[in-house]
Amino acid sequence: MSEITTPEYLKDAEELLTEQGFATDENWYHGTSSGLVKAILKDGLKGGGDAETAQREQKTLGTIGNRQFESSDPVFLTQSKELAYFWASRKAHTRNLYFRKDEEPVVLKVSSPDKVSPDVGGTAILLEPSNEYIMMLQDMYEKKGIAWDETNPLQLPREFYLDKLGMAFSRDSIPAEKISVVTDND
């Protein structure tokens, strides 16, 4: 995947990023692909929500002889439109590889989700050498003049993932009335 260029209207990381990490308020963001937006705005965000891609991945696993499995992913969120755009770009890229539909990244605003928790699953990307997301975060921290914490990922407190990495989730589905598409008019 090539370098991600975030549209100007989604660039908020610099204003949100402080020595304590990314600031939060009642709004959270979710990155997705344009092919999923209509269903999300109708039915809300649900854990493991991209059934079409999951089904395709399961079929691929079966074809190559690997065990198929059920996924119970939560709804992933972040406090930054810019970070959500990163994940939206990844989702659009994956769907375009599988379905060849020229889907675009879309950032959704989630108003006051019921419960947001730190996504400690981020340990895996911290352990991965040259992970794109971590390299992007390191660049954001450097541009802001904030030192990047090189602590052992296996010894980090849970809040680090939310505050410093902008990685969160909700186990609960998010109803459609709490979701809107972020546009350049916002």
Sequence and secondary structure as in RCSB ss.txt:
>XXXX:A:sequence
MSEITTPEYLKDAEELLTEQGFATDENWYHGTSSGLVKAILKDGLKGGGDAETAQREQKTLGTIGNRQFESSDPV
FLTQSKELAYFWASRKAHTRNLYFRKDEEPVVLKVSSPDKVSPDVGGTAILLEPSNEYIMMLQDMYEKKGIAWDE
TNPLQLPREFYLDKLGMAFSRDSIPAEKISVVTDND
>XXXX:A:secstr
       GGG  HHHHEETTEE   SEEEEEEEHHHHHHHHHH B TT  HHHHHHHHHHHHHTT         E
EEBS HHHHHHHHHHHHHHHHHHH     EEEEEEES S  EE GGGHHHHHSTT HHHHHHHHHHHHHT     
  GGG  HHHHHHTT  EEESS B GGGEEE  TT 
